[in-house]
Amino acid sequence: MICQTTRKGQECAFMTKDGCVYNGGSCYQIVESCNGCSRVVSYETGWFCGKCPEPEKKWKTGKCNLATHVTDGTAKTKNAKVNPIKASKRRGGR
C-alpha cells in the first residue's frame, strides 16, 4: 500500500488499511552513519532509508548490510605471491 505517514506517496510493506503497523507506527529517520549512502531519500518529513524502516538497528552490530558507501575491505589483491617453480612450469607448457 501507499505510505500515508512519513514517506508519503511511496509503496510501503508496513502500511495497511488501519495505518502503519511498524514498531511505533512510522519509519525512523537515518542515523549519521547513513550519510553518503545511495539509498537515502529525502521526503518533506525528513531523510529516510529507501530499504530499511529503522536504520539504527542495522548499524547497531557493525556495518549496515545495505550500505552502498562502505566497503568491507576484503577484496582480493592481484599481487598474490606465486610459487616460482609452478610459474615456470606453466610458462613452459604453452
C-alpha positions as CSV (number, residue, x, y, z in Angstrom):
1,M,0.0,0.0,0.0
2,I,1.0,3.6,-0.3
3,C,2.6,5.2,2.8
4,Q,0.5,7.9,4.5
5,T,2.8,8.7,7.4
6,T,6.5,9.6,6.8
7,R,7.2,8.6,3.2
8,K,4.0,9.9,1.7
9,G,3.3,8.6,-1.8
10,Q,5.8,5.7,-1.7
11,E,5.0,2.0,-1.7
12,C,5.3,0.6,1.8
13,A,5.2,-3.0,3.1
14,F,4.1,-1.9,6.5
15,M,1.1,0.1,5.5
16,T,-2.4,-1.4,5.9
17,K,-5.9,-0.1,5.9
18,D,-5.5,0.6,9.6
19,G,-2.3,2.6,9.2
20,C,1.4,1.8,9.6
21,V,1.9,-1.4,11.5
22,Y,5.7,-1.0,12.0
23,N,7.1,-0.5,15.5
24,G,5.9,2.9,16.7
25,G,3.6,3.5,13.7
26,S,6.1,5.0,11.3
27,C,9.6,4.6,9.8
28,Y,12.6,6.2,11.6
29,Q,15.0,8.8,10.1
30,I,18.5,7.9,9.1
31,V,21.4,7.9,11.6
32,E,24.7,9.8,11.0
33,S,26.4,6.6,9.7
34,C,23.9,6.5,6.7
35,N,25.2,9.8,5.3
36,G,26.7,9.2,1.8
37,C,24.6,6.1,1.1
38,S,22.8,6.0,-2.2
39,R,19.7,4.5,-0.6
40,V,19.0,7.6,1.5
41,V,15.9,9.5,0.2
42,S,14.7,13.0,1.2
43,Y,11.0,13.5,1.9
44,E,9.2,16.5,3.2
45,T,9.2,14.9,6.7
46,G,12.9,14.2,6.7
47,W,15.7,11.9,5.4
48,F,14.8,8.2,5.4
49,C,16.4,4.9,4.1
50,G,14.6,3.6,1.0
51,K,15.1,0.0,2.0
52,C,15.0,-0.2,5.8
53,P,12.4,1.3,8.2
54,E,14.8,1.5,11.2
55,P,18.4,2.2,10.1
56,E,19.7,2.5,13.6
57,K,19.2,-1.3,14.1
58,K,21.2,-2.0,11.0
59,W,24.3,-0.1,12.4
60,K,23.9,-1.5,15.9
61,T,26.1,-4.6,15.4
62,G,28.6,-3.0,12.9
63,K,28.3,-2.2,9.3
64,C,24.8,-2.0,7.7
65,N,24.5,-4.7,5.1
66,L,22.5,-2.4,2.8
67,A,25.1,0.4,2.9
68,T,26.4,1.4,-0.5
69,H,29.1,3.8,0.7
70,V,31.0,1.4,3.0
71,T,33.4,-1.3,1.7
72,D,34.3,-4.4,3.7
73,G,38.0,-4.3,2.7
74,T,38.2,-8.0,1.9
75,A,38.8,-7.5,-1.8
76,K,41.5,-9.9,-3.2
77,T,44.7,-8.3,-4.5
78,K,46.1,-9.3,-7.8
79,N,49.7,-9.2,-6.5
80,A,49.4,-12.5,-4.8
81,K,52.5,-14.4,-4.1
82,V,53.3,-17.0,-6.7
83,N,55.4,-20.1,-6.4
84,P,58.2,-19.6,-8.9
85,I,58.6,-23.3,-9.7
86,K,54.9,-23.7,-10.6
87,A,55.0,-20.4,-12.6
88,S,57.9,-21.6,-14.7
89,K,56.1,-24.9,-15.4
90,R,53.0,-23.0,-16.6
91,R,55.0,-20.8,-18.9
92,G,57.0,-23.8,-20.4
93,G,53.9,-25.8,-21.2
94,R,52.5,-23.2,-23.6
